[in-house]
């Protein structure tokens, strides 16, 4: 039996910008968009949602989360992680291959994770595959894995996870060649291991220097620049599609932009914490804001916003990397877990900040919707409000506020650097494939209908700016 839902009276994000439209969703897919003037709704409109006063935008796609399932569910788990994401308007996530246990570096581990996650997620999801210093030479294994993953992820420095060793500079060439032959994107945590190792060793001995400042000094922007430069040269040589995650400095963004202009297939992600917080916030708050790369000086934050305005940043990912609070509350900053709990607040925080800066929301929203879908080959299903695409929508009110307190935090471990912040907007509803999964009055649905996105349904490697 066919199901039908109308979302009426909303100010809808289209390719032409925001327009008043009614949206008809049939069997989970957007059927038609109709031009409209806002009209009164009645109690008889059982299959209608009144979006009056709301922006209606595509469900957000977060290509960078660590939900730690299976194996470290006490840190998060896909149940609480996807719930928090849904509350924040995210309808699709790509789960990273590390921080779960075991890491997704073999066909066996990939299959186990896929089976384990079945019927546990509130939202749709895809899985990354891990290419490591140990697995990069096993071509047969990598070829089999490639059939079940959205893309590859590798580290150019120590990952902090024992079964996810970094890829050395020589091994990186093999990783690039393999990804290119498979027509897969290779995403990189790009910090130069030798520089970080030497500086960390040095600064740990500087007992006269504040530990927090020592940590910042141990991971300089130059380590990002060197790693990115090396990776871009390899990508050019092998024709690899590369995606640089959590870039923290405009200097590095500009480096990647120059490579794009030279014809290298590269994209860049940054994260909300690099756009909102700076190193002074880290020095004040400590481990709750520890991440790698670390937070940068305020001028770097402002420079990233300039890069956003220039269109040089392609995607936004939360890099949600949760842990037990005890892993943050350590005696030494060196021992504290590095990661930000933020997937619930990514777009509340970014849109709030964009409005303060008077940046049109239509220019920011594609970084978490259409651009991600284009880059990772899922634009036939996700990322836009248009006919034939999944009916994934978020209704956002700009007339209401969201105050982040511990009670509203939906992570398994209820803390976040966004606590005590006030955002001048509110997610009213999150809709996944034509079904309301979150409502700000009734809360989250009881059904966990998140579906696994099959790699066979996607086409890889397009650059967002080229798809417009």
TORDREN-463925 format. One record per residue: y, x, z of N, C-alpha, C in turn; residue number from 0. Coordinates in steps of 0.05 Angstrom, whole numbers, m for minus. Example, Ala and Ser with C-alpha at 12.3 -4.5 7.8 and 13.67 -1.06 7.14 Angstrom:
BEGIN
{node {m114 264 156} {m90 246 156} {m66 264 156} 0}
{node {m45 257 142} {m21 273 143} {1 258 157} 1}
% end
This chain:
BEGIN
{node {m24 17 0} {0 0 0} {25 18 0} 0}
{node {43 12 m17} {68 28 m20} {86 24 4} 1}
{node {99 46 13} {119 44 34} {146 50 23} 2}
{node {166 37 34} {193 40 24} {213 42 47} 3}
{node {232 60 44} {254 63 63} {280 66 48} 4}
{node {301 52 58} {328 56 47} {345 69 69} 5}
{node {360 89 61} {381 101 78} {407 94 65} 6}
{node {423 76 79} {446 65 66} {472 74 80} 7}
{node {494 73 65} {521 77 76} {527 106 84} 8}
{node {510 125 77} {515 152 85} {532 168 66} 9}
{node {544 189 76} {560 208 60} {541 230 53} 10}
{node {529 229 29} {505 244 22} {512 270 7} 11}
{node {499 292 15} {503 318 2} {488 317 m25} 12}
{node {503 320 m47} {492 321 m73} {500 347 m86} 13}
{node {491 352 m111} {499 376 m126} {529 377 m131} 14}
{node {541 353 m131} {570 351 m135} {587 352 m110} 15}
{node {573 355 m87} {587 353 m61} {579 328 m47} 16}
{node {594 319 m27} {588 295 m12} {597 270 m26} 17}
{node {580 250 m28} {586 225 m41} {574 202 m25} 18}
{node {587 179 m25} {575 156 m12} {553 145 m30} 19}
{node {529 145 m19} {505 136 m35} {485 122 m17} 20}
{node {469 105 m29} {445 94 m17} {421 109 m28} 21}
{node {402 115 m11} {378 130 m19} {354 113 m15} 22}
{node {338 111 m36} {313 96 m35} {290 116 m35} 23}
{node {273 114 m15} {249 131 m12} {224 114 m15} 24}
{node {207 121 m33} {182 106 m37} {158 126 m33} 25}
{node {140 118 m15} {116 135 m10} {123 164 m3} 26}
{node {145 167 12} {152 193 22} {169 210 3} 27}
{node {174 200 m22} {189 215 m42} {216 200 m47} 28}
{node {237 215 m51} {262 203 m59} {259 191 m87} 29}
{node {264 165 m89} {262 151 m115} {288 151 m130} 30}
{node {308 140 m117} {334 136 m131} {357 139 m111} 31}
{node {379 149 m122} {405 149 m107} {424 130 m121} 32}
{node {436 113 m106} {455 93 m117} {483 97 m106} 33}
{node {502 98 m124} {530 98 m115} {535 73 m99} 34}
{node {551 75 m78} {555 51 m61} {582 52 m47} 35}
{node {590 30 m38} {611 27 m18} {598 19 8} 36}
{node {606 30 31} {594 22 56} {593 m8 59} 37}
{node {571 m18 68} {567 m47 71} {555 m53 98} 38}
{node {561 m77 110} {550 m83 136} {520 m87 135} 39}
{node {506 m80 156} {477 m83 158} {471 m106 177} 40}
{node {448 m118 172} {439 m140 189} {413 m133 203} 41}
{node {406 m150 222} {381 m146 237} {356 m149 220} 42}
{node {359 m162 197} {336 m166 179} {329 m142 162} 43}
{node {345 m121 164} {341 m98 147} {320 m80 160} 44}
{node {295 m89 161} {274 m74 175} {268 m47 162} 45}
{node {270 m46 136} {264 m21 122} {289 m6 114} 46}
{node {310 m10 129} {336 3 123} {345 19 147} 47}
{node {357 42 141} {371 57 162} {400 57 155} 48}
{node {417 50 174} {446 50 170} {457 77 177} 49}
{node {466 92 157} {476 119 161} {507 119 162} 50}
{node {518 96 168} {548 94 170} {559 115 189} 51}
{node {580 129 179} {593 149 196} {579 175 197} 52}
{node {557 178 182} {541 203 183} {541 218 157} 53}
{node {540 244 159} {532 260 136} {502 258 133} 54}
{node {493 256 108} {464 256 103} {458 281 86} 55}
{node {443 299 98} {437 325 85} {407 329 83} 56}
{node {398 347 65} {370 352 64} {359 364 90} 57}
{node {334 358 96} {321 370 119} {322 400 117} 58}
{node {329 414 138} {333 443 137} {305 456 135} 59}
{node {306 479 121} {282 496 117} {288 522 131} 60}
{node {272 528 152} {275 553 166} {252 572 159} 61}
{node {259 592 142} {238 609 132} {231 632 151} 62}
{node {241 631 175} {237 654 193} {234 645 222} 63}
{node {210 637 229} {204 630 257} {179 644 266} 64}
{node {177 649 292} {153 659 305} {145 638 326} 65}
{node {125 622 319} {116 601 338} {92 610 354} 66}
{node {81 634 347} {62 648 365} {35 634 368} 67}
{node {29 615 350} {3 601 351} {m14 612 329} 68}
{node {m40 617 334} {m53 615 361} {m50 641 376} 69}
{node {m59 641 401} {m61 665 417} {m39 669 438} 70}
{node {m15 661 432} {7 664 451} {22 638 454} 71}
{node {7 617 458} {19 590 460} {37 588 485} 72}
{node {31 604 505} {48 603 529} {77 614 523} 73}
{node {80 628 501} {106 637 493} {121 614 478} 74}
{node {106 599 462} {118 576 448} {96 557 439} 75}
{node {84 562 415} {65 544 403} {78 526 383} 76}
{node {63 518 362} {75 503 341} {83 475 350} 77}
{node {69 464 371} {76 437 380} {104 436 391} 78}
{node {111 454 410} {138 454 421} {158 466 401} 79}
{node {149 486 386} {168 498 367} {176 478 345} 80}
{node {157 463 334} {163 444 313} {179 420 324} 81}
{node {173 413 349} {188 392 362} {218 400 365} 82}
{node {223 424 375} {250 433 378} {264 435 350} 83}
{node {249 444 331} {260 446 304} {269 419 293} 84}
{node {251 399 297} {257 372 288} {281 360 301} 85}
{node {285 365 327} {308 355 341} {334 368 329} 86}
{node {331 392 319} {355 405 307} {358 400 278} 87}
{node {341 383 266} {344 375 238} {328 391 218} 88}
{node {310 409 228} {293 424 211} {267 409 205} 89}
{node {260 407 179} {236 392 172} {215 410 159} 90}
{node {221 435 154} {201 454 143} {206 481 155} 91}
{node {185 494 164} {187 522 173} {166 539 159} 92}
{node {172 565 158} {153 585 149} {147 602 174} 93}
{node {122 602 183} {115 616 208} {107 645 201} 94}
{node {119 663 216} {115 692 211} {86 700 219} 95}
{node {77 723 208} {49 730 213} {44 746 238} 96}
{node {64 752 253} {60 767 278} {72 751 302} 97}
{node {64 760 325} {69 747 351} {48 726 357} 98}
{node {35 715 337} {10 701 343} {m11 722 348} 99}
{node {m34 715 358} {m55 735 364} {m82 723 356} 100}
{node {m96 735 337} {m88 760 322} {m67 755 301} 101}
{node {m54 776 293} {m34 774 271} {m48 767 245} 102}
{node {m33 755 227} {m44 746 202} {m43 769 181} 103}
{node {m64 786 184} {m66 809 166} {m92 810 151} 104}
{node {m109 790 156} {m135 789 142} {m140 760 133} 105}
{node {m158 757 114} {m165 730 105} {m176 714 128} 106}
{node {m193 726 144} {m205 712 167} {m183 702 186} 107}
{node {m164 718 192} {m143 710 211} {m125 689 199} 108}
{node {m120 690 173} {m104 670 159} {m118 643 160} 109}
{node {m144 643 153} {m159 618 153} {m161 606 181} 110}
{node {m165 624 201} {m166 614 229} {m140 601 237} 111}
{node {m118 614 230} {m92 603 238} {m87 576 224} 112}
{node {m93 575 198} {m89 551 183} {m105 528 195} 113}
{node {m130 533 202} {m147 511 213} {m137 504 241} 114}
{node {m128 524 257} {m119 519 284} {m94 501 285} 115}
{node {m76 505 266} {m51 491 266} {m53 462 256} 116}
{node {m75 455 244} {m79 429 232} {m74 407 254} 117}
{node {m57 388 247} {m50 365 264} {m35 372 290} 118}
{node {m23 396 290} {m7 404 314} {23 404 309} 119}
{node {32 402 284} {60 405 278} {74 378 272} 120}
{node {98 376 282} {114 352 276} {127 354 249} 121}
{node {129 378 238} {143 382 212} {125 398 193} 122}
{node {133 399 168} {117 414 148} {120 444 152} 123}
{node {100 459 143} {100 488 148} {85 503 127} 124}
{node {93 528 123} {78 547 107} {74 572 124} 125}
{node {57 590 115} {50 613 131} {56 639 115} 126}
{node {68 658 129} {72 685 118} {46 700 121} 127}
{node {42 720 104} {21 740 107} {32 767 115} 128}
{node {18 781 131} {27 807 140} {16 830 124} 129}
{node {34 847 114} {26 872 101} {33 895 119} 130}
{node {14 910 130} {19 929 150} {9 957 142} 131}
{node {16 977 158} {6 1004 153} {m24 1006 152} 132}
{node {m37 988 165} {m67 988 165} {m78 972 142} 133}
{node {m65 951 134} {m77 933 113} {m67 938 85} 134}
{node {m46 954 82} {m33 956 56} {m51 968 34} 135}
{node {m70 984 42} {m88 997 22} {m112 980 15} 136}
{node {m116 958 29} {m140 941 24} {m132 920 2} 137}
{node {m134 928 m23} {m124 911 m44} {m140 885 m48} 138}
{node {m166 887 m43} {m183 863 m46} {m176 842 m25} 139}
{node {m172 851 m1} {m164 833 21} {m137 820 16} 140}
{node {m118 837 7} {m91 827 2} {m91 807 m21} 141}
{node {m107 812 m41} {m109 793 m64} {m119 766 m55} 142}
{node {m139 766 m38} {m149 740 m27} {m129 726 m10} 143}
{node {m116 741 7} {m95 730 25} {m73 717 9} 144}
{node {m65 729 m13} {m42 720 m28} {m44 691 m37} 145}
{node {m69 681 m39} {m73 654 m48} {m66 633 m26} 146}
{node {m63 642 m1} {m58 623 20} {m32 626 35} 147}
{node {m14 644 25} {11 649 39} {36 643 22} 148}
{node {58 639 35} {83 634 21} {95 659 11} 149}
{node {91 682 25} {102 708 17} {92 729 37} 150}
{node {98 754 31} {90 776 48} {113 785 67} 151}
{node {105 795 90} {124 806 110} {114 833 118} 152}
{node {132 853 118} {126 880 128} {149 890 145} 153}
{node {143 909 162} {162 922 179} {166 951 169} 154}
{node {190 961 169} {195 989 164} {200 1005 189} 155}
{node {196 992 212} {197 1005 238} {177 992 256} 156}
{node {173 1002 280} {154 991 298} {160 961 303} 157}
{node {139 945 302} {143 916 305} {143 907 334} 158}
{node {132 923 352} {128 914 380} {102 900 385} 159}
{node {87 896 363} {61 883 365} {39 903 356} 160}
{node {19 907 374} {0 928 369} {m16 925 343} 161}
{node {m23 900 336} {m39 897 312} {m23 891 287} 162}
{node {3 899 288} {21 896 265} {36 922 261} 163}
{node {22 944 254} {36 970 251} {55 970 227} 164}
{node {76 985 229} {96 986 208} {85 1001 184} 165}
{node {99 996 161} {92 1009 136} {109 1034 132} 166}
{node {97 1057 129} {112 1082 126} {126 1082 99} 167}
{node {145 1101 95} {158 1102 69} {139 1105 46} 168}
{node {118 1122 49} {98 1125 27} {82 1099 23} 169}
{node {75 1086 45} {60 1061 43} {77 1039 31} 170}
{node {103 1041 35} {121 1020 24} {119 1018 m6} 171}
{node {115 1041 m19} {112 1041 m48} {88 1024 m57} 172}
{node {66 1027 m42} {42 1012 m47} {47 982 m42} 173}
{node {61 976 m20} {67 948 m14} {84 936 m36} 174}
{node {104 950 m46} {121 940 m67} {105 935 m93} 175}
{node {88 954 m99} {71 951 m124} {53 927 m122} 176}
{node {40 924 m98} {21 902 m94} {36 875 m96} 177}
{node {58 872 m83} {73 847 m83} {82 840 m112} 178}
{node {91 860 m126} {100 856 m154} {77 846 m171} 179}
{node {54 859 m168} {31 851 m185} {21 823 m179} 180}
{node {25 815 m153} {17 788 m145} {39 767 m151} 181}
{node {62 776 m159} {86 759 m163} {92 744 m137} 182}
{node {92 760 m115} {99 750 m88} {124 763 m78} 183}
{node {139 749 m63} {162 761 m49} {153 778 m26} 184}
{node {165 801 m23} {160 818 0} {185 818 18} 185}
{node {183 806 41} {205 806 61} {203 830 79} 186}
{node {225 841 86} {225 866 101} {243 865 126} 187}
{node {232 874 148} {248 881 171} {256 910 165} 188}
{node {281 913 158} {290 939 147} {307 954 167} 189}
{node {294 971 183} {307 991 200} {290 1016 197} 190}
{node {303 1039 195} {290 1064 189} {276 1075 215} 191}
{node {250 1076 214} {235 1082 239} {241 1109 250} 192}
{node {243 1130 234} {248 1157 245} {274 1158 259} 193}
{node {295 1146 248} {321 1147 261} {320 1132 287} 194}
{node {308 1108 287} {307 1093 312} {290 1107 333} 195}
{node {268 1118 325} {251 1132 344} {266 1156 357} 196}
{node {279 1172 341} {294 1195 352} {316 1186 370} 197}
{node {331 1166 362} {354 1157 378} {345 1144 404} 198}
{node {323 1129 402} {313 1116 426} {303 1137 446} 199}
{node {289 1157 437} {280 1179 454} {304 1192 467} 200}
{node {325 1197 452} {349 1210 462} {363 1193 483} 201}
{node {368 1168 476} {384 1151 494} {370 1142 519} 202}
{node {344 1142 518} {329 1135 543} {332 1157 564} 203}
{node {339 1181 555} {343 1203 574} {371 1205 584} 204}
{node {389 1189 573} {418 1191 581} {422 1172 605} 205}
{node {414 1181 628} {415 1165 652} {444 1158 661} 206}
{node {463 1174 651} {491 1168 658} {503 1146 642} 207}
{node {490 1138 620} {500 1117 603} {487 1090 610} 208}
{node {504 1069 610} {494 1043 615} {471 1036 596} 209}
{node {449 1026 607} {425 1021 590} {430 1002 567} 210}
{node {447 982 571} {452 963 550} {467 977 527} 211}
{node {486 994 533} {501 1008 513} {482 1028 499} 212}
{node {464 1040 515} {445 1059 503} {427 1045 483} 213}
{node {418 1020 489} {401 1005 471} {416 1000 445} 214}
{node {441 991 447} {457 986 423} {459 1011 406} 215}
{node {464 1034 419} {467 1059 404} {441 1069 391} 216}
{node {419 1060 402} {393 1069 392} {385 1056 365} 217}
{node {399 1034 358} {392 1020 333} {418 1016 317} 218}
{node {429 1037 306} {455 1035 292} {452 1022 264} 219}
{node {475 1014 253} {476 1002 227} {464 1022 206} 220}
{node {468 1047 211} {458 1067 192} {428 1066 188} 221}
{node {413 1057 208} {384 1054 206} {378 1031 187} 222}
{node {394 1010 187} {390 988 168} {397 998 140} 223}
{node {419 1012 137} {428 1021 111} {407 1039 98} 224}
{node {396 1057 113} {376 1076 102} {351 1061 93} 225}
{node {342 1043 110} {317 1028 103} {322 1010 79} 226}
{node {344 996 78} {350 978 55} {353 994 29} 227}
{node {367 1017 31} {370 1033 7} {344 1042 m4} 228}
{node {326 1052 13} {299 1061 5} {284 1038 m8} 229}
{node {285 1015 5} {269 992 m5} {280 982 m32} 230}
{node {306 983 m35} {318 974 m61} {310 993 m84} 231}
{node {309 1018 m78} {300 1037 m99} {271 1032 m107} 232}
{node {254 1026 m87} {226 1020 m93} {223 994 m108} 233}
{node {239 974 m99} {238 948 m113} {246 950 m142} 234}
{node {266 966 m147} {275 971 m175} {253 984 m191} 235}
{node {240 1004 m179} {219 1018 m193} {195 1001 m201} 236}
{node {187 983 m182} {163 967 m186} {169 939 m195} 237}
{node {194 931 m197} {200 904 m205} {193 883 m184} 238}
{node {196 890 m159} {188 873 m137} {211 854 m129} 239}
{node {203 830 m122} {223 811 m110} {223 816 m80} 240}
{node {246 824 m70} {249 831 m41} {268 812 m27} 241}
{node {263 808 m2} {279 790 14} {284 805 41} 242}
{node {309 811 47} {315 826 71} {323 806 93} 243}
{node {307 807 115} {311 788 137} {331 799 157} 244}
{node {343 781 172} {361 785 194} {380 810 190} 245}
{node {394 810 168} {413 832 164} {437 827 182} 246}
{node {447 848 195} {466 845 216} {494 855 210} 247}
{node {497 868 187} {523 881 181} {532 875 152} 248}
{node {558 871 149} {568 866 121} {565 891 104} 249}
{node {564 915 116} {560 939 99} {533 937 85} 250}
{node {513 927 99} {486 925 88} {485 902 68} 251}
{node {498 880 74} {499 858 55} {512 867 28} 252}
{node {533 883 30} {547 893 6} {528 911 m10} 253}
{node {512 927 4} {493 944 m9} {473 928 m26} 254}
{node {463 906 m14} {444 889 m27} {458 874 m50} 255}
{node {483 866 m46} {497 852 m68} {501 870 m92} 256}
{node {507 895 m88} {509 914 m110} {483 917 m125} 257}
{node {461 917 m110} {434 918 m122} {428 893 m139} 258}
{node {436 870 m128} {432 845 m144} {447 847 m170} 259}
{node {471 857 m169} {488 858 m193} {477 878 m213} 260}
{node {461 897 m204} {448 916 m222} {422 906 m234} 261}
{node {414 882 m224} {390 870 m236} {365 870 m217} 262}
{node {368 880 m193} {345 880 m175} {342 852 m163} 263}
{node {317 843 m162} {311 816 m152} {310 817 m121} 264}
{node {333 814 m109} {336 816 m80} {352 793 m68} 265}
{node {344 785 m44} {360 765 m30} {363 774 m1} 266}
{node {383 762 12} {389 771 40} {392 746 58} 267}
{node {379 749 81} {381 729 102} {397 741 125} 268}
{node {413 725 138} {423 732 164} {416 709 183} 269}
{node {423 712 208} {415 693 229} {440 683 244} 270}
{node {437 660 256} {461 649 270} {471 667 293} 271}
{node {453 682 306} {462 698 328} {480 721 319} 272}
{node {476 731 294} {494 751 284} {521 740 275} 273}
{node {523 714 272} {547 701 263} {563 689 286} 274}
{node {551 687 309} {564 675 332} {568 694 356} 275}
{node {549 710 361} {550 729 384} {557 757 374} 276}
{node {567 773 393} {572 801 386} {562 819 409} 277}
{node {566 845 406} {555 864 426} {567 860 454} 278}
{node {591 850 455} {603 844 482} {588 821 495} 279}
{node {579 802 480} {562 780 491} {536 792 502} 280}
{node {524 811 487} {500 823 497} {505 839 522} 281}
{node {526 854 523} {532 870 547} {537 852 571} 282}
{node {547 828 567} {552 809 588} {527 794 597} 283}
{node {511 785 577} {488 767 582} {462 782 585} 284}
{node {460 806 573} {436 821 576} {413 813 558} 285}
{node {389 814 569} {364 812 553} {361 785 538} 286}
{node {374 764 547} {372 738 533} {382 740 505} 287}
{node {400 761 500} {411 765 473} {401 791 461} 288}
{node {379 802 472} {367 826 460} {352 818 435} 289}
{node {357 832 413} {343 828 388} {344 853 372} 290}
{node {329 854 350} {330 878 333} {331 869 304} 291}
{node {351 878 289} {373 895 297} {389 882 320} 292}
{node {404 898 335} {419 887 357} {444 873 348} 293}
{node {457 858 366} {483 847 360} {503 869 355} 294}
{node {523 863 338} {542 883 328} {570 878 339} 295}
{node {589 896 335} {616 892 344} {629 868 329} 296}
{node {650 857 341} {662 833 331} {671 836 301} 297}
{node {680 859 294} {689 863 266} {666 860 246} 298}
{node {642 866 255} {618 862 238} {612 833 235} 299}
{node {615 818 257} {611 789 256} {630 776 236} 300}
{node {655 784 238} {676 772 220} {670 780 191} 301}
{node {660 805 187} {653 813 161} {630 797 149} 302}
{node {611 789 166} {589 772 156} {599 745 146} 303}
{node {619 734 160} {630 709 151} {645 713 125} 304}
{node {657 736 121} {670 742 95} {648 743 73} 305}
{node {625 755 79} {603 756 60} {593 728 54} 306}
{node {592 711 74} {584 683 69} {604 670 50} 307}
{node {630 674 54} {650 662 37} {648 672 8} 308}
{node {639 697 5} {636 709 m21} {611 701 m35} 309}
{node {593 687 m21} {568 679 m33} {547 701 m34} 310}
{node {550 721 m17} {532 744 m18} {508 740 1} 311}
{node {509 721 19} {486 716 36} {471 692 24} 312}
{node {445 695 22} {429 674 7} {417 653 26} 313}
{node {407 662 49} {393 643 67} {400 649 96} 314}
{node {397 628 112} {399 631 141} {372 625 153} 315}
{node {362 642 171} {338 637 186} {343 641 215} 316}
{node {330 625 231} {335 627 260} {324 653 272} 317}
{node {303 664 260} {287 685 273} {280 678 301} 318}
{node {272 653 305} {264 643 331} {240 659 341} 319}
{node {245 675 362} {225 694 372} {223 690 402} 320}
{node {208 670 412} {208 662 440} {189 680 457} 321}
{node {192 677 482} {174 690 501} {177 678 528} 322}
{node {160 685 547} {163 677 575} {189 688 586} 323}
{node {202 673 604} {227 683 615} {223 709 630} 324}
{node {199 713 642} {194 737 657} {195 762 639} 325}
{node {191 758 613} {192 780 594} {220 788 587} 326}
{node {239 771 594} {268 777 591} {279 788 618} 327}
{node {268 777 640} {278 784 666} {265 809 677} 328}
{node {271 831 664} {258 857 671} {278 875 684} 329}
{node {267 896 696} {285 916 709} {300 933 689} 330}
{node {288 937 666} {300 954 646} {303 939 619} 331}
{node {326 943 606} {331 929 581} {311 940 560} 332}
{node {302 965 563} {283 976 543} {257 961 544} 333}
{node {249 950 567} {224 936 570} {225 907 563} 334}
{node {249 895 562} {252 867 556} {244 860 528} 335}
{node {233 836 524} {225 827 498} {250 823 481} 336}
{node {249 832 456} {272 828 438} {267 804 420} 337}
{node {282 783 424} {280 759 408} {298 737 419} 338}
{node {307 720 401} {326 698 408} {312 671 405} 339}
{node {315 654 426} {305 627 424} {327 609 413} 340}
{node {324 600 388} {346 586 377} {341 565 356} 341}
{node {316 560 348} {310 543 325} {322 515 328} 342}
{node {324 505 352} {334 478 357} {364 477 351} 343}
{node {378 499 353} {408 499 352} {420 513 328} 344}
{node {403 523 310} {413 539 288} {435 525 273} 345}
{node {430 500 264} {450 487 247} {471 472 262} 346}
{node {466 464 286} {488 454 303} {508 476 307} 347}
{node {499 500 314} {517 522 319} {532 531 294} 348}
{node {518 534 272} {531 543 248} {551 524 236} 349}
{node {544 498 236} {562 479 225} {587 475 243} 350}
{node {582 477 269} {604 476 288} {623 499 283} 351}
{node {612 523 280} {629 546 275} {643 545 248} 352}
{node {629 535 228} {641 532 201} {665 513 202} 353}
{node {662 491 216} {684 472 218} {708 485 233} 354}
{node {703 501 253} {725 515 267} {739 533 248} 355}
{node {724 545 230} {736 564 210} {746 550 185} 356}
{node {744 523 185} {752 507 162} {738 514 136} 357}
{node {713 521 138} {696 527 115} {682 501 107} 358}
{node {683 493 82} {670 468 74} {640 468 80} 359}
{node {630 447 91} {602 446 99} {584 447 74} 360}
{node {594 437 52} {578 437 27} {572 466 18} 361}
{node {589 485 27} {584 512 19} {565 526 38} 362}
{node {561 516 62} {544 529 82} {516 517 81} 363}
{node {514 491 77} {488 477 79} {466 487 60} 364}
{node {473 496 35} {451 506 18} {437 530 29} 365}
{node {449 545 47} {435 569 58} {411 561 75} 366}
{node {410 536 83} {386 527 98} {371 505 84} 367}
{node {378 500 59} {365 479 44} {358 488 16} 368}
{node {375 483 m4} {369 489 m32} {363 518 m37} 369}
{node {379 536 m25} {375 565 m30} {347 574 m21} 370}
{node {339 564 2} {312 572 13} {290 561 m6} 371}
{node {293 536 m13} {273 523 m31} {272 538 m57} 372}
{node {295 545 m68} {294 559 m94} {281 587 m92} 373}
{node {288 601 m71} {278 629 m69} {248 629 m65} 374}
{node {238 610 m49} {209 611 m43} {193 591 m59} 375}
{node {205 580 m80} {190 565 m100} {181 538 m92} 376}
{node {195 525 m73} {187 498 m65} {208 477 m72} 377}
{node {225 483 m91} {247 465 m97} {237 439 m110} 378}
{node {213 438 m120} {202 413 m131} {196 394 m108} 379}
{node {194 404 m83} {186 387 m60} {208 385 m39} 380}
{node {224 406 m36} {242 409 m13} {270 418 m22} 381}
{node {289 414 m4} {314 428 m6} {338 413 m17} 382}
{node {333 390 m31} {355 375 m42} {350 345 m39} 383}
{node {371 330 m42} {369 301 m42} {370 292 m71} 384}
{node {348 289 m83} {346 281 m111} {319 269 m117} 385}
{node {318 254 m139} {294 240 m146} {270 259 m148} 386}
{node {247 250 m137} {222 265 m139} {217 284 m116} 387}
{node {237 290 m101} {235 309 m79} {226 294 m53} 388}
{node {213 308 m35} {205 296 m10} {229 283 4} 389}
{node {225 260 16} {246 247 31} {251 259 58} 390}
{node {261 284 58} {267 298 83} {298 298 86} 391}
{node {307 284 106} {336 280 110} {344 284 139} 392}
{node {369 292 142} {381 294 169} {407 278 169} 393}
{node {410 261 189} {435 246 193} {451 259 215} 394}
{node {475 268 208} {492 283 227} {518 268 231} 395}
{node {525 264 256} {550 252 263} {570 274 270} 396}
{node {594 272 258} {616 291 266} {634 278 286} 397}
{node {627 254 295} {644 240 315} {632 242 343} 398}
{node {609 255 346} {596 258 372} {591 288 377} 399}
{node {586 294 402} {582 322 409} {554 326 420} 400}
{node {545 351 420} {520 360 432} {526 381 453} 401}
{node {519 375 477} {522 395 499} {495 406 506} 402}
{node {492 432 504} {466 444 508} {462 450 538} 403}
{node {444 436 550} {436 442 578} {406 446 579} 404}
{node {396 455 601} {368 461 603} {351 437 598} 405}
{node {360 413 606} {345 389 603} {340 382 573} 406}
{node {359 388 556} {356 381 528} {341 403 512} 407}
{node {337 426 523} {323 447 509} {293 440 506} 408}
{node {283 440 482} {256 431 478} {235 453 475} 409}
{node {244 478 477} {225 500 475} {206 499 499} 410}
{node {183 512 495} {164 512 517} {176 525 542} 411}
{node {191 547 538} {205 560 559} {235 554 557} 412}
{node {245 538 576} {271 525 572} {294 543 580} 413}
{node {299 561 561} {324 577 564} {332 585 535} 414}
{node {358 591 532} {368 598 506} {397 609 510} 415}
{node {405 628 493} {433 637 494} {453 616 486} 416}
{node {443 594 475} {461 572 468} {466 553 491} 417}
{node {453 557 514} {456 539 537} {486 540 545} 418}
{node {496 517 553} {523 512 562} {544 512 539} 419}
{node {534 513 514} {553 510 492} {556 481 484} 420}
{node {579 475 473} {586 448 464} {591 449 434} 421}
{node {576 433 419} {579 432 390} {592 405 383} 422}
{node {610 406 364} {626 382 357} {612 366 334} 423}
{node {586 362 338} {570 346 320} {544 340 334} 424}
{node {528 321 322} {503 313 334} {483 305 313} 425}
{node {459 313 316} {437 304 298} {429 276 308} 426}
{node {432 256 291} {425 229 298} {396 222 291} 427}
{node {388 230 268} {360 225 260} {350 248 242} 428}
{node {324 253 245} {311 272 227} {288 256 213} 429}
{node {287 257 187} {268 242 171} {250 261 155} 430}
{node {224 259 158} {205 275 144} {189 258 125} 431}
{node {191 263 99} {177 248 79} {179 217 84} 432}
{node {203 208 89} {208 180 91} {202 167 118} 433}
{node {195 184 138} {189 173 165} {208 186 185} 434}
{node {219 170 202} {237 181 223} {220 195 244} 435}
{node {224 221 246} {208 236 266} {224 242 291} 436}
{node {251 240 289} {268 244 312} {292 225 310} 437}
{node {298 212 333} {321 194 335} {335 201 362} 438}
{node {361 203 361} {375 212 386} {373 192 409} 439}
{node {365 168 403} {361 148 425} {332 147 434} 440}
{node {313 145 415} {285 142 423} {270 168 425} 441}
{node {281 190 415} {268 216 417} {249 222 394} 442}
{node {230 238 400} {211 248 380} {188 229 375} 443}
{node {178 228 351} {155 211 345} {131 220 360} 444}
{node {111 203 363} {86 210 375} {67 222 355} 445}
{node {73 219 329} {55 228 308} {62 257 300} 446}
{node {41 273 297} {45 300 287} {34 301 258} 447}
{node {52 294 240} {44 291 212} {53 314 194} 448}
{node {60 337 207} {68 360 191} {45 369 173} 449}
{node {52 375 148} {32 383 128} {36 412 121} 450}
{node {13 425 115} {12 452 106} {21 453 76} 451}
{node {40 470 70} {50 473 42} {31 493 28} 452}
{node {17 483 8} {m3 499 m6} {11 517 m26} 453}
{node {5 543 m25} {18 561 m44} {14 554 m73} 454}
{node {m7 540 m80} {m12 531 m108} {9 512 m118} 455}
{node {25 501 m99} {45 481 m106} {72 494 m112} 456}
{node {74 521 m109} {100 533 m111} {100 554 m133} 457}
{node {124 561 m142} {128 583 m161} {147 603 m149} 458}
{node {140 628 m149} {154 648 m133} {175 663 m148} 459}
{node {195 673 m132} {211 695 m141} {238 689 m153} 460}
{node {246 664 m156} {272 658 m167} {294 665 m147} 461}
{node {317 673 m157} {340 680 m140} {357 655 m138} 462}
{node {366 646 m115} {380 621 m112} {404 618 m131} 463}
{node {420 639 m133} {444 637 m150} {438 633 m179} 464}
{node {414 641 m188} {407 639 m216} {396 611 m222} 465}
{node {390 596 m201} {377 570 m206} {398 547 m208} 466}
{node {423 554 m203} {443 533 m203} {454 529 m231} 467}
% end
